[in-house]
Structures are given as C-alpha cells and as structure tokens.
Amino acid sequence: MPTSSPTPTAPPAPEARFAWEAQVDIGERQSLGHGPLGESFIVPILGGRFEGPRLRGNVLPGGADRQLLRADGVKELDALYELQTDDGAVITVRNRVLIDESATPGRYARSVLQLSAPTGPHDWLNRRVFVGTLHSLRPARAAVCIRVYELA
C-alpha cells in the first residue's frame, strides 16, 4: 500500500507594509491623439518629495506619465521617473496604474511598481514587490499623491 506524503502547507497570504508616500508635481496633460486602443496622453513629471520609514528624498524632474483612456472609460497609466534619496542614491520607478472611475464604492486606482536601485543601502528595493494607490491633490496643488506598499 503506497504511503501518502504530507500535504504541503500553503504560504501565508501577502501583507502590505507601508513603504513611502510621494507627492509628485505634474504638468498639464497633453493629448497624443486617438489610436485603436483609445486616446493617449502624456503628463510631465516636474518634481516632488517622498518619505517613508526606510527612505526619503526628492522626485526628480524629467519623468513622464503616459496615459491611455480606453473606450470603456478605464485609464491605464505607465509612469517612468526617478527618485533621489537624501543620501544621493537614484532609484528608477516604473509605476503602472489602473484607474476605474465607475468602480463601486468610489474610484479604484491601484498600481504595481517596478524599482531599480543601485547596489548599496537601497538594493533591497530590487528584491521586493511593491503596489500602490494614487489620488489627485487638485485643486489645491497640481500634483498626485502616491502611497507605496511592500508586499511581505
């Protein structure tokens, strides 16, 4: 009679730990025209500041957020920009966001971030999965607030 092997234990569900909050100053949205997938836009990233328990610093100007407004009203954002920590390290961020204004209850805006940090005190960012939220700071400020969480 064959012996049964023990059932493997499933890993625990991921937990989200706060990593940082960024307030990112943005320029005016510019239309790039209509295509087969919807209307495309670009939004310049002008700068800003970020802070969390393990790192803080400035959002560098020069990045941009490419946006697609789909026919179903959902927005897909693909932002590429750099963060410079107070100790001088430069971290490249690619933030892909899905926004559904028709979600119930309230607006759905969630993202997955891909980070590239130099070797050193911040290289832990290269070895983790990060997710985030996004909301506008208008009309008080031409900026967005991004909250980032590390999945544990």
C-alpha atoms as a printed R data frame, in Angstrom:
    type eleno elety resid chain resno       x      y       z
1   ATOM     1    CA   MET     A     1   0.000  0.000   0.000
2   ATOM     2    CA   PRO     A     2   1.500  3.368  -1.018
3   ATOM     3    CA   THR     A     3   2.189  5.858   1.727
4   ATOM     4    CA   SER     A     4   0.840  9.327   1.296
5   ATOM     5    CA   SER     A     5   3.136 12.246   1.679
6   ATOM     6    CA   PRO     A     6   2.104 15.136   3.909
7   ATOM     7    CA   THR     A     7   0.109 17.937   2.265
8   ATOM     8    CA   PRO     A     8   2.340 20.951   1.786
9   ATOM     9    CA   THR     A     9   1.345 23.983   3.803
10  ATOM    10    CA   ALA     A    10   0.290 26.936   1.691
11  ATOM    11    CA   PRO     A    11   2.377 30.079   2.187
12  ATOM    12    CA   PRO     A    12   0.681 32.871   4.108
13  ATOM    13    CA   ALA     A    13  -1.256 35.483   2.161
14  ATOM    14    CA   PRO     A    14   0.796 38.579   1.321
15  ATOM    15    CA   GLU     A    15   0.671 41.504   3.714
16  ATOM    16    CA   ALA     A    16   1.170 45.083   2.597
17  ATOM    17    CA   ARG     A    17   3.607 47.208   4.636
18  ATOM    18    CA   PHE     A    18   3.774 50.969   4.074
19  ATOM    19    CA   ALA     A    19   6.987 51.869   2.204
20  ATOM    20    CA   TRP     A    20   6.595 55.575   1.322
21  ATOM    21    CA   GLU     A    21   4.305 58.365   0.237
22  ATOM    22    CA   ALA     A    22   5.245 60.644  -2.653
23  ATOM    23    CA   GLN     A    23   3.715 63.951  -3.595
24  ATOM    24    CA   VAL     A    24   4.547 64.320  -7.269
25  ATOM    25    CA   ASP     A    25   4.188 67.676  -9.056
26  ATOM    26    CA   ILE     A    26   2.822 67.296 -12.573
27  ATOM    27    CA   GLY     A    27   2.427 69.473 -15.665
28  ATOM    28    CA   GLU     A    28  -0.559 69.831 -17.937
29  ATOM    29    CA   ARG     A    29  -1.846 66.702 -19.656
30  ATOM    30    CA   GLN     A    30  -1.216 66.771 -23.407
31  ATOM    31    CA   SER     A    31  -3.191 64.691 -25.891
32  ATOM    32    CA   LEU     A    32  -1.172 62.468 -28.221
33  ATOM    33    CA   GLY     A    33  -4.234 61.560 -30.292
34  ATOM    34    CA   HIS     A    34  -6.609 58.653 -30.790
35  ATOM    35    CA   GLY     A    35  -5.496 55.159 -31.700
36  ATOM    36    CA   PRO     A    36  -7.058 51.725 -31.949
37  ATOM    37    CA   LEU     A    37  -6.935 51.241 -28.148
38  ATOM    38    CA   GLY     A    38  -8.234 54.702 -27.166
39  ATOM    39    CA   GLU     A    39  -6.900 58.225 -26.642
40  ATOM    40    CA   SER     A    40  -3.309 58.650 -25.479
41  ATOM    41    CA   PHE     A    41  -1.925 61.424 -23.296
42  ATOM    42    CA   ILE     A    42   1.370 62.378 -21.679
43  ATOM    43    CA   VAL     A    43   1.799 64.191 -18.371
44  ATOM    44    CA   PRO     A    44   5.231 65.632 -17.469
45  ATOM    45    CA   ILE     A    45   6.590 64.891 -14.004
46  ATOM    46    CA   LEU     A    46   8.067 68.117 -12.617
47  ATOM    47    CA   GLY     A    47   9.427 67.033  -9.225
48  ATOM    48    CA   GLY     A    48   8.211 66.481  -5.696
49  ATOM    49    CA   ARG     A    49   9.124 64.794  -2.453
50  ATOM    50    CA   PHE     A    50   8.765 61.300  -0.954
51  ATOM    51    CA   GLU     A    51   9.147 59.926   2.555
52  ATOM    52    CA   GLY     A    52   8.820 56.604   4.314
53  ATOM    53    CA   PRO     A    53  10.269 54.673   7.245
54  ATOM    54    CA   ARG     A    54  13.359 53.474   5.323
55  ATOM    55    CA   LEU     A    55  13.958 56.177   2.709
56  ATOM    56    CA   ARG     A    56  13.130 59.749   1.784
57  ATOM    57    CA   GLY     A    57  14.179 62.305  -0.770
58  ATOM    58    CA   ASN     A    58  13.123 64.114  -3.924
59  ATOM    59    CA   VAL     A    59  11.196 63.145  -7.038
60  ATOM    60    CA   LEU     A    60  13.448 64.277  -9.890
61  ATOM    61    CA   PRO     A    61  12.017 66.317 -12.753
62  ATOM    62    CA   GLY     A    62  12.120 64.852 -16.245
63  ATOM    63    CA   GLY     A    63   9.910 61.806 -15.946
64  ATOM    64    CA   ALA     A    64   6.537 61.389 -17.611
65  ATOM    65    CA   ASP     A    65   3.278 59.566 -17.207
66  ATOM    66    CA   ARG     A    66   1.920 58.032 -20.413
67  ATOM    67    CA   GLN     A    67  -1.824 57.529 -20.223
68  ATOM    68    CA   LEU     A    68  -4.335 55.570 -22.255
69  ATOM    69    CA   LEU     A    69  -8.042 56.347 -21.923
70  ATOM    70    CA   ARG     A    70  -9.714 53.166 -23.122
71  ATOM    71    CA   ALA     A    71 -13.071 53.033 -24.894
72  ATOM    72    CA   ASP     A    72 -14.629 51.562 -21.722
73  ATOM    73    CA   GLY     A    73 -13.574 54.637 -19.707
74  ATOM    74    CA   VAL     A    74 -10.790 52.885 -17.774
75  ATOM    75    CA   LYS     A    75  -7.395 54.658 -17.686
76  ATOM    76    CA   GLU     A    76  -4.088 52.833 -17.935
77  ATOM    77    CA   LEU     A    77  -1.099 54.863 -16.736
78  ATOM    78    CA   ASP     A    78   2.560 53.996 -17.306
79  ATOM    79    CA   ALA     A    79   4.830 56.412 -15.435
80  ATOM    80    CA   LEU     A    80   8.623 56.363 -15.599
81  ATOM    81    CA   TYR     A    81  10.594 58.641 -13.279
82  ATOM    82    CA   GLU     A    82  13.443 58.798 -10.768
83  ATOM    83    CA   LEU     A    83  13.612 59.253  -7.023
84  ATOM    84    CA   GLN     A    84  16.779 60.619  -5.413
85  ATOM    85    CA   THR     A    85  17.184 59.629  -1.775
86  ATOM    86    CA   ASP     A    86  18.601 62.064   0.776
87  ATOM    87    CA   ASP     A    87  21.839 60.024   0.741
88  ATOM    88    CA   GLY     A    88  22.197 60.561  -3.053
89  ATOM    89    CA   ALA     A    89  21.041 57.213  -4.471
90  ATOM    90    CA   VAL     A    90  18.908 57.409  -7.618
91  ATOM    91    CA   ILE     A    91  16.073 54.895  -7.920
92  ATOM    92    CA   THR     A    92  14.230 54.411 -11.198
93  ATOM    93    CA   VAL     A    93  10.492 53.835 -10.813
94  ATOM    94    CA   ARG     A    94   8.095 52.374 -13.347
95  ATOM    95    CA   ASN     A    95   4.583 52.699 -11.996
96  ATOM    96    CA   ARG     A    96   1.710 51.046 -13.898
97  ATOM    97    CA   VAL     A    97  -1.687 52.197 -12.688
98  ATOM    98    CA   LEU     A    98  -5.234 51.102 -13.490
99  ATOM    99    CA   ILE     A    99  -7.967 53.668 -12.755
100 ATOM   100    CA   ASP     A   100 -11.677 52.883 -12.887
101 ATOM   101    CA   GLU     A   101 -13.774 55.947 -12.051
102 ATOM   102    CA   SER     A   102 -17.003 53.902 -12.242
103 ATOM   103    CA   ALA     A   103 -15.995 51.462  -9.501
104 ATOM   104    CA   THR     A   104 -18.360 50.999  -6.603
105 ATOM   105    CA   PRO     A   105 -17.860 52.175  -3.944
106 ATOM   106    CA   GLY     A   106 -15.726 55.050  -5.171
107 ATOM   107    CA   ARG     A   107 -12.797 55.359  -7.508
108 ATOM   108    CA   TYR     A   108 -10.425 52.397  -7.994
109 ATOM   109    CA   ALA     A   109  -6.785 53.401  -8.569
110 ATOM   110    CA   ARG     A   110  -4.186 50.697  -7.917
111 ATOM   111    CA   SER     A   111  -0.699 50.194  -9.231
112 ATOM   112    CA   VAL     A   112   2.245 47.850  -9.486
113 ATOM   113    CA   LEU     A   113   5.689 49.422  -9.218
114 ATOM   114    CA   GLN     A   114   8.946 48.107 -10.639
115 ATOM   115    CA   LEU     A   115  12.023 49.614  -8.987
116 ATOM   116    CA   SER     A   116  15.675 49.697  -9.946
117 ATOM   117    CA   ALA     A   117  18.036 50.793  -7.177
118 ATOM   118    CA   PRO     A   118  21.828 50.887  -7.144
119 ATOM   119    CA   THR     A   119  23.844 48.397  -5.101
120 ATOM   120    CA   GLY     A   120  24.121 49.626  -1.534
121 ATOM   121    CA   PRO     A   121  21.717 50.510   1.249
122 ATOM   122    CA   HIS     A   122  18.661 50.642  -1.030
123 ATOM   123    CA   ASP     A   123  19.213 47.488  -3.113
124 ATOM   124    CA   TRP     A   124  16.512 45.731  -1.057
125 ATOM   125    CA   LEU     A   125  14.089 47.597  -3.367
126 ATOM   126    CA   ASN     A   126  15.268 45.350  -6.232
127 ATOM   127    CA   ARG     A   127  14.156 42.234  -4.370
128 ATOM   128    CA   ARG     A   128  10.591 43.042  -3.364
129 ATOM   129    CA   VAL     A   129   7.159 43.514  -4.958
130 ATOM   130    CA   PHE     A   130   5.516 46.904  -4.488
131 ATOM   131    CA   VAL     A   131   1.943 48.021  -5.031
132 ATOM   132    CA   GLY     A   132   0.378 51.424  -4.637
133 ATOM   133    CA   THR     A   133  -2.529 53.807  -4.658
134 ATOM   134    CA   LEU     A   134  -2.901 57.125  -6.451
135 ATOM   135    CA   HIS     A   135  -5.072 60.165  -5.876
136 ATOM   136    CA   SER     A   136  -5.085 63.716  -7.175
137 ATOM   137    CA   LEU     A   137  -4.201 66.693  -4.980
138 ATOM   138    CA   ARG     A   138  -6.092 69.101  -7.271
139 ATOM   139    CA   PRO     A   139  -7.420 71.744  -6.967
140 ATOM   140    CA   ALA     A   140  -5.121 72.641  -4.052
141 ATOM   141    CA   ARG     A   141  -1.982 71.591  -5.956
142 ATOM   142    CA   ALA     A   142  -1.074 70.350  -9.456
143 ATOM   143    CA   ALA     A   143   0.187 67.076  -8.032
144 ATOM   144    CA   VAL     A   144  -0.705 63.488  -7.241
145 ATOM   145    CA   CYS     A   145  -0.180 61.530  -4.053
146 ATOM   146    CA   ILE     A   146   1.234 58.031  -4.460
147 ATOM   147    CA   ARG     A   147   1.250 55.667  -1.483
148 ATOM   148    CA   VAL     A   148   3.535 52.660  -1.930
149 ATOM   149    CA   TYR     A   149   3.389 49.347  -0.064
150 ATOM   150    CA   GLU     A   150   5.873 46.478   0.074
151 ATOM   151    CA   LEU     A   151   4.285 43.038  -0.174
152 ATOM   152    CA   ALA     A   152   5.607 40.803   2.579
